[in-house]
């Protein structure tokens, strides 16, 4: 198995993405990042590692005239050659205000509507470590605090604020409403732009290039073309360093003490009540509950709390996850319940 594909399936497991029986929507612009994601997923399906219905989703912003239409035709050809289902959307983007933001909002609206129409619980985008590093620097330049510097999250609800730069806004909203598909970014913590481009070349597939990536009127392009190359003179691995710093900041903001926690029933957690509180309060509630049920939080990390969050949003009842220390958190009847695993001596 190609190392790039192996890295993807490893991250797939870490994020708790489905392996079978579900529909996923993969955003594909035609560029190296999104194309490599689609090609790697298709490879995993061919190798029987994934048994999923995969929908490629392409949104034509109509911002570059013939180039935009050529991108659409390219994605159609790739999908047809590989037998991948394709959803295409078109938009007339407002040029007033922040053009990048307007385009992003239109694209995410299309992806969310496509997922809801197809009853897909997951939407995948190909944001890389480079994107995370650029977001970190943009927020640093703006004077953002810890929330903004935490950057993009590997998983978030589609119906939350699409600007990941405003992560703090997400904290005050209900976490993972049942009606919202989840957005996952399986490249965010390990793949760089050079990795996606090399994988496409090694796979023998040419990728499209967006000429707007050369437009220095956009702040993100100036950060990419000017600031990051300068920082590389101080640290050749600056992209990795900034992305890792952003991840550390995210863990700090997600685990900070939100203040007094409301009382919880020691026997179970009511999912509807969890959905009505902020993310920080939800995590603190889950921690307090696990501490009471287990007698402590030894070996419990952020990944276990996040796994319980994802269990809460699952549309299927009866699912469960294992917790360190021979425990299981099970979902049933709108509740989360903790059970000890009986171990034969």
C-alpha positions in Angstrom: 0.0 0.0 0.0 1.3 3.5 -0.9 2.6 5.3 2.2 0.2 8.2 1.5 -2.8 5.9 1.5 -1.5 4.1 4.6 -1.3 7.5 6.4 -4.8 8.3 5.4 -6.3 5.1 6.7 -4.4 5.5 9.9 -5.8 9.0 10.4 -9.2 7.7 9.3 -9.2 5.3 12.3 -8.1 8.1 14.7 -10.9 10.4 13.7 -13.5 7.6 14.0 -14.6 7.9 10.4 -16.9 5.1 9.0 -15.5 2.0 7.3 -18.7 0.5 5.9 -22.4 1.0 5.5 -22.5 4.8 5.2 -22.4 7.6 2.6 -19.6 10.2 2.6 -19.3 13.3 0.5 -15.8 14.3 -0.6 -15.2 17.9 -1.7 -13.2 18.0 -4.9 -12.0 21.2 -6.6 -9.7 19.5 -9.1 -6.6 20.7 -7.2 -3.9 18.4 -5.9 -5.1 18.4 -2.3 -8.8 17.4 -2.9 -7.9 15.2 -5.9 -5.4 13.2 -3.8 -8.0 12.7 -1.1 -10.5 11.3 -3.7 -7.9 9.1 -5.3 -6.7 7.7 -2.0 -10.3 7.0 -0.9 -11.0 5.3 -4.2 -7.8 3.2 -3.7 -9.0 2.1 -0.3 -12.3 1.1 -1.8 -10.6 -0.9 -4.5 -8.5 -2.7 -1.9 -11.7 -3.5 0.1 -10.5 -1.4 3.1 -13.6 0.8 2.8 -17.1 -0.2 1.9 -18.8 3.1 1.5 -20.9 5.0 -0.9 -18.6 7.9 -2.0 -20.0 11.1 -3.6 -17.5 13.5 -5.1 -18.9 17.1 -4.8 -17.6 19.9 -7.0 -18.7 23.5 -6.7 -18.1 25.8 -9.6 -17.8 29.3 -8.2 -17.8 30.8 -11.7 -15.1 33.2 -10.5 -12.5 32.4 -13.3 -14.7 32.1 -16.3 -13.4 29.4 -18.7 -10.9 28.2 -16.1 -13.7 27.4 -13.6 -15.7 25.5 -16.3 -12.5 23.6 -17.2 -12.1 22.6 -13.6 -15.7 21.2 -13.6 -15.1 19.3 -16.8 -11.9 17.9 -15.4 -13.6 16.6 -12.2 -16.4 15.1 -14.2 -13.9 13.2 -16.3 -12.0 11.9 -13.3 -15.3 10.8 -11.7 -16.5 9.1 -14.9 -13.2 7.3 -15.4 -13.2 5.8 -11.9 -17.0 5.2 -11.6 -17.4 7.7 -8.7 -20.8 9.4 -8.2 -20.6 13.1 -8.7 -22.6 16.1 -7.4 -22.0 19.5 -9.1 -23.1 22.9 -7.9 -22.9 26.3 -9.5 -22.9 29.7 -7.9 -22.7 33.4 -8.6 -20.5 34.7 -5.8 -21.0 38.2 -4.5 -17.9 40.4 -5.1 -18.8 42.9 -2.4 -17.0 42.5 0.9 -14.7 39.5 1.5 -14.6 37.5 -1.7 -12.8 34.6 -0.2 -15.4 34.4 2.6 -18.3 34.7 0.2 -16.9 31.9 -1.9 -16.2 29.7 1.1 -19.7 30.2 2.5 -21.3 29.3 -0.9 -19.1 26.2 -1.1 -19.9 25.0 2.4 -23.6 25.6 1.9 -23.5 23.4 -1.2 -21.6 20.7 0.6 -24.0 20.7 3.5 -27.1 20.6 1.3 -25.6 17.8 -0.8 -24.8 15.7 2.4 -28.3 16.3 3.8 -30.0 15.4 0.4 -28.0 12.2 0.2 -28.4 11.4 3.9 -24.6 11.5 4.3 -23.4 12.0 7.8 -19.8 13.0 6.8 -18.4 15.6 4.5 -14.6 15.4 3.9 -12.3 18.2 2.8 -8.6 18.1 2.0 -7.2 20.9 4.2 -3.5 20.2 4.9 -0.9 21.2 7.4 -0.1 24.1 5.1 -3.7 25.4 5.3 -3.5 25.1 9.1 -0.2 27.0 9.2 -1.6 29.8 7.1 -4.7 30.0 9.2 -2.5 30.2 12.4 -0.5 33.1 10.9 -3.5 35.0 9.6 -5.1 34.8 13.1 -1.8 35.8 14.8 -1.6 38.8 12.5 -5.2 39.8 13.4 -4.3 39.6 17.1 -6.4 36.5 17.9 -6.4 34.9 21.3 -6.0 31.2 22.1 -9.3 30.3 20.5 -8.4 31.8 17.1 -4.8 30.4 17.2 -6.3 26.9 17.7 -7.1 27.1 14.0 -9.1 24.5 12.1 -10.6 21.5 13.9 -10.3 18.0 12.4 -14.0 17.5 13.0 -16.8 20.0 13.4 -20.5 20.3 12.5 -21.3 21.6 9.0 -23.9 24.1 10.3 -21.5 26.0 12.5 -19.7 29.1 11.4 -17.7 28.2 8.4 -14.8 30.5 9.2 -12.6 28.3 11.4 -10.7 31.5 12.2 -13.6 32.3 14.5 -13.4 29.1 16.5 -14.5 30.9 19.6 -17.9 31.4 18.1 -18.4 27.7 18.0 -17.9 27.4 21.7 -21.2 29.1 22.4 -23.3 27.0 20.1 -24.8 23.5 20.6 -22.3 20.8 19.7 -23.1 18.5 16.8 -26.9 19.1 16.3 -28.6 15.9 15.1 -29.6 17.6 11.8 -26.1 18.7 10.9 -23.6 16.6 8.9 -20.1 16.5 10.3 -17.1 18.0 8.5 -13.9 16.0 8.7 -10.4 17.0 7.6 -8.3 13.8 7.5 -5.2 15.5 6.0 -5.0 18.3 8.6 -2.4 16.8 11.0 0.0 15.0 8.7 -0.2 15.8 5.0 1.5 18.8 3.4 0.9 20.2 0.0 4.0 18.6 -1.4 2.7 15.2 -0.3 -0.6 15.6 -2.1 1.1 16.9 -5.3 3.6 14.0 -5.3 0.8 11.4 -4.7 -1.1 12.7 -7.7 2.0 12.6 -9.9 2.9 9.1 -8.7 -0.6 8.0 -9.4 -0.3 9.3 -12.9 -3.1 11.9 -12.6 -2.6 15.6 -13.5 -4.2 18.1 -11.2 -5.7 21.5 -11.9 -4.2 24.8 -10.6 -6.2 27.7 -9.4 -4.7 30.9 -10.8 -6.3 32.8 -7.9 -3.6 31.2 -5.8 -1.2 33.7 -7.4 -3.4 36.8 -6.7 -1.4 38.8 -4.1 -4.5 40.9 -3.2 -5.6 38.0 -1.0 -4.0 38.0 2.5 -3.8 34.2 2.5 -1.8 34.2 -0.8 0.6 36.8 0.6 1.1 34.7 3.7 1.7 31.6 1.5 4.0 33.3 -1.0 5.8 35.9 1.1 5.6 35.2 4.9 6.1 31.5 5.1 9.1 31.4 2.7 10.7 34.1 5.0 10.0 32.1 8.1 11.5 29.0 6.5 14.9 30.8 6.6 14.6 30.5 10.4 13.0 27.1 10.5 12.9 24.9 7.4 10.1 22.9 9.1 8.0 26.0 9.9 4.8 24.5 8.4 4.9 21.5 10.7 5.9 23.7 13.6 3.0 26.1 13.1 0.5 23.3 12.5 1.6 21.5 15.7 1.5 24.7 17.7 -2.1 25.3 16.5 -3.0 21.7 17.6 -1.5 22.4 21.0 -3.5 25.6 21.3 -6.7 23.7 20.4 -6.1 21.1 23.1 -5.5 23.9 25.6 -8.7 25.7 24.7 -10.7 22.5 24.7 -9.4 21.4 28.0 -9.4 24.6 29.9 -11.5 24.8 33.1 -14.8 26.4 32.1 -15.8 27.1 35.7 -18.3 25.3 37.9 -20.0 22.3 36.2 -23.7 21.7 36.6 -24.7 18.5 38.5 -25.1 15.4 36.4 -27.0 12.2 37.1 -24.3 9.7 38.1 -26.1 6.8 36.3 -26.4 8.3 32.8 -26.1 11.4 30.6 -29.1 12.6 28.6 -27.9 13.3 25.1 -30.5 16.0 24.5 -29.2 17.9 27.5 -25.6 17.6 26.3 -26.5 19.0 22.9 -27.9 22.2 24.6 -24.6 23.3 26.2 -21.4 24.7 25.0 -18.6 22.4 23.9 -16.4 23.3 26.9 -19.3 22.5 29.3 -20.1 19.3 27.5 -16.5 18.1 27.8 -16.3 19.1 31.5 -19.7 17.3 32.1 -18.4 14.1 30.4 -15.2 14.2 32.4 -17.0 14.7 35.7 -19.3 11.8 34.9 -16.5 9.5 33.9 -14.6 10.4 37.0 -17.6 9.5 39.2 -18.2 6.2 37.3 -14.6 5.1 37.1 -13.3 6.6 40.4 -10.8 8.7 38.5 -9.6 9.9 35.1 -6.4 7.9 34.8 -5.6 7.1 31.1 -8.5 9.2 29.9 -7.3 11.6 27.2 -8.9 14.2 24.9 -9.4 11.5 22.2 -11.7 9.5 24.6 -13.8 12.6 25.4 -14.1 13.3 21.7 -15.1 9.7 21.0 -17.9 10.0 23.5 -19.0 13.3 21.7 -19.1 11.5 18.4 -21.0 8.6 20.0 -23.6 11.1 21.2 -24.2 12.4 17.6 -24.5 9.0 16.0 -27.9 8.5 14.5 -27.9 4.8 15.5 -28.8 3.6 18.9 -27.0 0.8 20.6 -23.5 1.8 19.6 -20.7 1.7 22.2 -17.1 2.6 22.6 -14.4 1.1 24.9 -12.8 3.3 27.6 -9.4 2.6 29.2 -9.8 0.7 32.4 -12.2 -2.0 31.2 -15.2 0.2 30.7 -17.7 0.8 27.9 -19.8 3.9 27.2 -23.0 2.7 25.5 -25.7 4.8 23.7 -29.3 3.7 24.2 -32.7 5.4 24.3 -31.3 8.9 24.1 -28.8 8.3 27.0 -25.2 7.5 27.5 -24.5 4.8 30.0 -21.3 3.5 31.5 -20.7 -0.2 32.0 -17.7 -2.1 33.4 -16.4 -4.9 31.3 -16.3 -8.2 33.1 -12.8 -9.7 32.8 -12.3 -13.5 33.3 -9.6 -14.2 35.9 
